[in-house]
């Protein structure tokens, strides 16, 4: 977000730091330009995957790192509360980023790359859905969680930015935000 000199920093595909003068108008304009490039059908198909998991009584596990962890948590908060209030039925959502005890136990006893895969191994059943959120699509702990979901017979929905990284082809379906601006990716991911 804006620093003291009103510039935003982001990394382009060649990992070079770039700056742009920050204004609210330009920020909204950047969102508008990005929105015109989004695949609305892919968003709808992602929503359909979550809906099918709910209707089938399956668990929906979410995970992410940093801002994406907060987004994953926000999804589960809204889905658990609002779907139950609207339908009277239980939405079986769990955010793997929310249990600090488990995250630190796996991180300390195994590795940070295992903090989500360990939880997937312990909780996911065949047919459950993992919603993996990643700006870059290359976070080792997210990739390992996807592999664990596959071993369990689960489905995987990726919410990803940049070029999709290693994660995009590993997913059953991806909602892809084609931008190398992490802030824009995270903003759109939160709208899913």
C-alpha positions as CSV (number, residue, x, y, z in Angstrom):
1,X,0.0,0.0,0.0
2,X,1.2,3.6,-0.2
3,X,4.4,4.3,1.5
4,X,5.5,7.6,2.9
5,X,6.5,8.8,-0.6
6,X,3.1,7.6,-2.2
7,X,4.7,4.9,-4.3
8,X,3.7,1.3,-4.6
9,X,6.3,-1.4,-5.0
10,X,5.7,-4.7,-6.8
11,X,7.7,-7.4,-8.6
12,X,7.4,-8.0,-12.3
13,X,7.9,-11.4,-14.0
14,X,11.7,-11.0,-13.9
15,X,11.7,-10.3,-10.2
16,X,12.7,-6.7,-10.6
17,X,11.3,-4.2,-8.2
18,X,9.1,-1.6,-9.9
19,X,7.4,1.5,-8.6
20,X,4.4,3.5,-9.7
21,X,3.1,6.7,-8.4
22,X,0.1,5.9,-6.2
23,X,-3.2,7.7,-6.6
24,X,-6.6,6.4,-5.7
25,X,-7.8,7.1,-9.2
26,X,-5.0,5.1,-10.7
27,X,-5.6,2.3,-8.3
28,X,-9.3,2.0,-9.3
29,X,-8.3,2.3,-12.9
30,X,-5.9,-0.6,-12.5
31,X,-8.7,-2.6,-11.0
32,X,-11.0,-1.7,-14.0
33,X,-8.3,-2.7,-16.5
34,X,-7.8,-6.0,-14.7
35,X,-11.5,-6.7,-14.4
36,X,-11.8,-6.5,-18.1
37,X,-9.3,-9.4,-18.4
38,X,-10.8,-11.7,-15.9
39,X,-12.5,-14.9,-16.9
40,X,-16.0,-14.6,-15.4
41,X,-16.9,-18.1,-16.4
42,X,-13.9,-19.4,-14.4
43,X,-15.2,-17.6,-11.3
44,X,-18.6,-19.1,-11.8
45,X,-17.2,-22.6,-12.2
46,X,-15.2,-22.1,-9.0
47,X,-18.3,-21.0,-7.1
48,X,-20.0,-24.1,-8.5
49,X,-17.3,-26.4,-7.1
50,X,-17.9,-24.9,-3.6
51,X,-21.6,-25.2,-4.0
52,X,-21.3,-28.9,-5.1
53,X,-19.1,-29.7,-2.1
54,X,-21.7,-28.0,0.2
55,X,-24.6,-29.8,-1.3
56,X,-22.8,-33.1,-1.1
57,X,-22.1,-32.7,2.6
58,X,-18.3,-32.6,1.9
59,X,-15.8,-30.6,3.9
60,X,-14.3,-27.4,2.3
61,X,-10.7,-26.8,3.5
62,X,-9.0,-23.5,2.7
63,X,-5.4,-22.3,3.1
64,X,-3.0,-19.6,2.1
65,X,0.0,-17.5,3.3
66,X,0.1,-13.9,4.5
67,X,-2.8,-12.0,3.0
68,X,-3.9,-15.2,1.2
69,X,-4.3,-16.8,4.7
70,X,-6.6,-14.0,5.7
71,X,-8.5,-14.4,2.5
72,X,-8.8,-18.2,3.1
73,X,-10.1,-17.5,6.6
74,X,-12.5,-14.9,5.4
75,X,-14.0,-17.4,2.9
76,X,-14.7,-19.9,5.6
77,X,-16.1,-17.3,8.0
78,X,-18.6,-16.1,5.5
79,X,-19.5,-19.5,4.1
80,X,-20.0,-21.1,7.5
81,X,-22.1,-18.3,8.8
82,X,-24.1,-17.0,5.8
83,X,-24.9,-20.4,4.2
84,X,-26.2,-21.7,7.5
85,X,-28.3,-18.6,8.1
86,X,-29.6,-18.7,4.5
87,X,-30.3,-22.4,4.4
88,X,-30.4,-23.8,7.9
89,X,-27.8,-26.4,6.7
90,X,-24.3,-26.9,7.9
91,X,-21.4,-25.7,5.8
92,X,-18.4,-27.8,6.7
93,X,-15.7,-25.3,6.2
94,X,-12.3,-25.3,7.9
95,X,-9.5,-22.8,7.3
96,X,-6.2,-24.5,7.8
97,X,-4.5,-21.2,8.4
98,X,-6.5,-20.4,11.5
99,X,-5.1,-23.0,13.9
100,X,-1.9,-21.5,15.3
101,X,-1.2,-24.5,17.4
102,X,-1.3,-26.9,14.5
103,X,0.7,-24.6,12.2
104,X,3.5,-24.1,14.8
105,X,3.5,-27.8,15.7
106,X,3.9,-28.9,12.0
107,X,6.4,-26.1,11.4
108,X,8.5,-26.9,14.4
109,X,8.3,-30.7,14.3
110,X,8.4,-31.2,10.5
111,X,8.8,-28.0,8.4
112,X,6.9,-24.9,7.3
113,X,6.4,-26.6,4.0
114,X,4.3,-29.3,5.8
115,X,1.9,-27.0,7.9
116,X,-1.0,-27.5,5.5
117,X,-0.3,-30.9,4.1
118,X,-0.2,-32.4,7.6
119,X,-3.6,-31.0,8.3
120,X,-5.0,-32.2,5.0
121,X,-3.7,-35.7,5.7
122,X,-5.5,-35.5,9.1
123,X,-8.8,-34.1,8.0
124,X,-9.5,-34.6,4.3
125,X,-11.8,-37.4,3.1
126,X,-12.4,-38.5,-0.5
127,X,-14.5,-36.0,-2.4
128,X,-13.8,-33.1,0.0
129,X,-12.6,-29.8,-1.5
130,X,-9.4,-27.9,-0.9
131,X,-9.5,-24.2,-1.8
132,X,-5.8,-23.2,-2.1
133,X,-5.2,-19.4,-2.3
134,X,-1.8,-18.1,-3.5
135,X,-0.7,-14.9,-5.2
136,X,2.2,-16.5,-7.0
137,X,1.1,-20.1,-7.2
138,X,4.6,-21.2,-6.0
139,X,4.4,-21.5,-2.2
140,X,5.9,-24.8,-1.2
141,X,3.4,-25.4,1.6
142,X,0.4,-24.8,-0.7
143,X,1.9,-27.1,-3.4
144,X,2.3,-29.8,-0.7
145,X,-1.2,-29.3,0.5
146,X,-2.5,-29.9,-3.1
147,X,-0.4,-33.1,-3.3
148,X,-1.9,-34.3,0.0
149,X,-5.4,-33.5,-1.2
150,X,-4.8,-35.6,-4.3
151,X,-3.6,-38.5,-2.2
152,X,-6.8,-38.3,-0.1
153,X,-9.0,-38.3,-3.2
154,X,-10.0,-34.7,-2.8
155,X,-10.8,-32.0,-5.3
156,X,-8.7,-28.8,-5.6
157,X,-9.8,-25.3,-6.5
158,X,-6.9,-22.9,-6.9
159,X,-7.4,-19.1,-6.4
160,X,-4.2,-17.8,-8.0
161,X,-2.5,-14.8,-9.5
162,X,0.7,-14.0,-11.4
163,X,1.1,-16.6,-14.2
164,X,-0.5,-19.3,-12.1
165,X,2.9,-20.7,-11.0
166,X,3.3,-24.4,-10.4
167,X,0.0,-24.6,-8.7
168,X,-2.4,-23.8,-11.6
169,X,-1.8,-27.1,-13.5
170,X,-2.1,-29.1,-10.3
171,X,-5.7,-28.0,-9.6
172,X,-9.0,-29.4,-10.9
173,X,-10.0,-25.8,-11.6
174,X,-8.4,-22.4,-11.1
175,X,-9.7,-18.9,-10.7
176,X,-6.8,-17.0,-12.1
177,X,-6.0,-13.3,-11.7
178,X,-3.6,-12.5,-14.6
179,X,-1.5,-9.8,-12.9
180,X,1.9,-9.6,-11.4
181,X,0.7,-6.9,-8.9
182,X,0.2,-8.8,-5.7
183,X,-2.1,-6.2,-4.2
184,X,-4.4,-6.4,-7.2
185,X,-4.4,-10.2,-7.1
186,X,-5.2,-10.3,-3.4
187,X,-8.0,-7.7,-3.8
188,X,-9.6,-9.8,-6.5
189,X,-9.1,-13.1,-4.6
190,X,-10.9,-11.6,-1.7
191,X,-13.9,-10.9,-4.0
192,X,-14.2,-14.6,-4.8
